Amino acid sequence: MAEEGFSTKAIHTAAYHTVFHGDPLSYPIFQTSSFGFESLEELDAFYEEPGSGFAYSRAGNPTVNAFESVMAHLEGAEAACAFASGMGAISATILSFLKSGDHMIVTRDLYGGTYSLVTKIAPQFGVTCSLIDMTDLTAIEAAIRPETKLIWGETVSNPTTVVLDIPSIAKLAHAHGLVFGVDATFTTPYLSLPIAQGADLSVHSATKYISGHGDVIGGVVSGPQKLLEKIHFMMTTLGSNMQPLEAYLLLRGLKTLEIRMDRQAENALKTALALQNHPNVERVYYPGLPSHPQYALSQALLRNSGGFLSFTVQGGLVAARQVVNNLRMVKRSASLGDAHSLASLPIMTSHRLLSPAARAEAGVTDNMVRAPIGLENSEDIIADYVQALDRLGN
Ligand SMILES: Cc1ncc(COP(=O)(O)O)c(C=O)c1O
């Protein structure tokens, strides 16, 4: 039989793990902290073989496990581990592979929370990092030292939409025996399969497109069983596990991920083209535009170009603030991957904690607007941005 399509897998996989006869089509929420055993012998047997059942929800819960199983299946990975947030997933993953004296190489186009982790928290434990332009393979190789253990990138970066050349970086990482982790939040397993392209670990803020409705905070990591065992141990020890209600909502989100991502990408491309033609727009950043510096790479690696774009406004920070304040339908908000179209200024949100020099290095300018595109009708999104730009200076 031919391999099942993305949505078929997303909708049907959790049912394989139900514990009931009668097969509920929506996976139940096991809202319990603990699980009882028939005898102490059974309890003892569980602790001898922890994956064999459930004892305590910080270490494992059936609803969370169902979400993890579907994610592993969609990612083509042996295992997955779900977290209370994307940052929970990223912190536990990075900390699992580094000890005092180690070094990591991370993309300079890094999400703000990960930037704080690697530049502020990791050094407290004697771990250092180099922030590198990941489009430059020679620079990555030159940054590798004997104590380097990990390379970390993002499939599509926020907000400059730099596309990660996963196959080339994976070859480099593995030639030097390094673990290569990828934050795939912007692409989801529908647009990109980092593990099939050579990465060791694929990490998501499930808060974004996987939830899709702006009502969950969650994170998930997928990869080989051997690496996931370390990450799971870190997760249970730090106590950054996902809750059952969130897992239920994310299982629901996965069922519509394909159709949402297709619609959001279609809306984003139309909006990017309209913005590109507006006289008050300086530059549009969207991997689906032929003018994007990595257009060919994005076409080769991504199923579509996703729902996220950003643009710079003529007239600097004052003009960019005015455009975002002029928006009538699009909400001023820091997140992405919601059904709503959202807008913010990266210098006030995702990149607020970075120094001006670090922001400049990441290519984040004062006049940059971050514009995650939602599921509304594209004509309404475009009309809102056009009126906001037309009213500039008035
Ligand atoms: C690329 C990326 N990674 C990680 C995170 C952190 O996720 P969370 O807010 O779920 O902790 C975000 C949040 O915006 C993000 O955009």
Ligand as a Chemical Component Dictionary entry (heavy atoms), coordinates in Angstrom:
data_LIG
# 
_chem_comp.id                   LIG 
_chem_comp.type                 NON-POLYMER 
_chem_comp.pdbx_formal_charge   0 
_chem_comp.three_letter_code    LIG 
# 
loop_
_chem_comp_atom.comp_id 
_chem_comp_atom.atom_id 
_chem_comp_atom.alt_atom_id 
_chem_comp_atom.type_symbol 
_chem_comp_atom.charge 
_chem_comp_atom.model_Cartn_x 
_chem_comp_atom.model_Cartn_y 
_chem_comp_atom.model_Cartn_z 
_chem_comp_atom.pdbx_ordinal 
LIG C1 C1 C 0 11.204 29.833 16.591 1  
LIG C2 C2 C 0 10.698 29.767 17.983 2  
LIG N1 N1 N 0 11.210 28.845 18.817 3  
LIG C3 C3 C 0 10.786 28.742 20.105 4  
LIG C4 C4 C 0 9.829  29.599 20.616 5  
LIG C5 C5 C 0 9.430  29.460 22.059 6  
LIG O1 O1 O 0 8.218  28.804 22.175 7  
LIG P1 P1 P 0 7.246  28.933 23.452 8  
LIG O2 O2 O 0 6.748  30.337 23.477 9  
LIG O3 O3 O 0 6.198  27.901 23.177 10 
LIG O4 O4 O 0 8.073  28.617 24.660 11 
LIG C6 C6 C 0 9.251  30.551 19.788 12 
LIG C7 C7 C 0 8.222  31.473 20.325 13 
LIG O5 O5 O 0 7.890  32.487 19.731 14 
LIG C8 C8 C 0 9.703  30.650 18.439 15 
LIG O6 O6 O 0 9.196  31.575 17.604 16 
# 
loop_
_chem_comp_bond.comp_id 
_chem_comp_bond.atom_id_1 
_chem_comp_bond.atom_id_2 
_chem_comp_bond.value_order 
_chem_comp_bond.pdbx_ordinal 
LIG C1 C2 SING 1  
LIG C2 N1 SING 2  
LIG C2 C8 DOUB 3  
LIG N1 C3 DOUB 4  
LIG C3 C4 SING 5  
LIG C4 C5 SING 6  
LIG C4 C6 DOUB 7  
LIG C5 O1 SING 8  
LIG O1 P1 SING 9  
LIG P1 O2 DOUB 10 
LIG P1 O3 SING 11 
LIG P1 O4 SING 12 
LIG C6 C7 SING 13 
LIG C6 C8 SING 14 
LIG C7 O5 DOUB 15 
LIG C8 O6 SING 16 
# 
